Each structure stands twice: as C-alpha cells, then as structure tokens.
Amino acid sequence: KEFMQEVGADYMLTGAVNSIRDREGKKQVIFYQINLELIDLETNMKTWIGDTKIKKYIKN
C-alpha cells in the first residue's frame, strides 16, 4: 500500500490463553498455554500460527 493510503487493517491476530492449576509435591504450579493465529484479511488465509507453553511456580 502507498504511504497515507491505508484505510483498514491488513491482518487480524486472534488467540486464546488457557491455564491449569496443579500441584507438584508441596508446590503449586500454573500451566499456561497460549495459541495465536495471524489472519490475512484480504485472503482470509492463516499466515502464521504459533503456540507456547509456560509453567509458573506459586509461592505459598
């Protein structure tokens, strides 16, 4: 697109964050899973799909 000719978005980022609370021995732990998709709004194609998992220990 030409400079200053932009009207709307080219891409849309969608996703979800899920969490699960659990115990490992005497420690509390939370698992997070993040899933993301980048969608080209002109073609409606998924141009990027990514996910990651994070584990956090909780202090008592």
Secondary structure as UniProt FT lines:
FT   TURN            3..4
FT   STRAND          11..24
FT   TURN            25..26
FT   STRAND          27..40
FT   TURN            41..44
FT   STRAND          45..58
//
